[in-house]
């Protein structure tokens, strides 16, 4: 493991990037969500139970930035659902390893869902299991596995997590 | 109106002259209807889908599932036979299995350590003879006369079904030849691999999802993913199959190869789009020839609550589980096969984006039942109209019909007496 200063710098870099990430989904322009990823990224949403059992499928399973673009396009232009939004609350990133210009980290999250006429509901909790590539003063996601604590999803899963 | 107020009012009569062409909204709302369903459907002469046999390969393997709202344990016994029985201790009713799956020698209740065999027989009572001749169980207590309720179990093409009614007809007869063939078409002769499982919690009565899954009319209207990206311009032909009693159905569509001759290729077509919207990564639509036919979609349901889905190479089974009148669980199991090549497996995983709680062509089904529940809350005595394709429940070669929904209600009324 690298020295404390390096880990502290990387932790704050990842925290900054993830701050922008949740702002983009919850309050910004979610068309920009794919820009947090490298072109040949991998993004998957899976439950903790399925993750522990090495299940291959996911609630979303995408292996390119273009697929992430398509997800947003479909969500905004094609799919039908009641107006709703998410509110992500993230924990501190925990850097688990550093190799060259790439690092692995985990971050806990809670996401509330606010539906048109409904209250604020706790929608999902879980952790991101990530691999980032540090590029200049930025970091891009190479892999993001969104591991949901529960196997249950209420109603539907729309926006990315 | 809360559930107890609903019960306190006498249950209305089904408008009999309307047969299955009108469905009164109270049937989705009332606790007393749910009671009747518990007694006459899920505990009655139906086959409940329980699990895939591949989950129970070795003696001692078990899964904890549900038959309707009843928790059930399914096991592979020492004799190699499959067993299913209530997940309920013979003594005071606690759950026996507290994990979803595992391998065990027996089920010992955590409460007072009453022990049950893999067949669901009570085989041990802790401190049966008391301590130092004091206490212990009553004289004449026969363990064999106590135990959780057992189900009859039958398997077809790796699908394990159970029934609480010992006199239910055989699974083979229950399914009938046409439905059986359509199941074999997807699962026959191959060993499935479970790729994932999820539970989607839906804010509506279970029968609203059953209607939705039998409704071939809504598919191209509600689910706009394919039309927005103009992915299904290919000449499609299709139809529905309704079983004789109405309870089971198949909706299918296929590429009309003859009508396709001389047209652009699939790939060229899906790139062009009148709406100027197109997918950047069309690998989502890659598929491989898996069946000896041109059928690209087959949605099959078995009364009352099982669905086998083939959308291109995306195979899944779904179980529709009631949770009181106003909620349900939709249990998804994504399936691949042992024989899949890595490339084929990847295609399946990519296509899994189409289905499930966040699926491009299924997410709408997660909210539509809730819209109906909320829309009808003030009108229990009003009715839905099922007039598309006439009023019959016949098999047809088009899908602009509600015949399979009427079929469901025909069988539902026959079984429940409502």
Interface residues (C-beta under 8 A of the other chain):
Chain A: X45 X46 X47 X49 X50 X55 X56 X57 X58 X59 X60 X61 X62 X63 X64 X66 X67 X69 X70 X71 X73 X74 X77 X78 X79 X80 X81 X82 X151 X152 X153 X154 X155 X156 X157 X158
Chain B: X100 X194 X195 X196 X197 X198 X199 X200 X201 X202 X203 X222 X223 X224 X225 X228 X229 X277 X279 X280 X281 X283 X284 X329 X334 X336 X345 X348 X349 X350 X352 X353 X356 X357 X358 X360 X363 X364 X366 X367 X370 X371
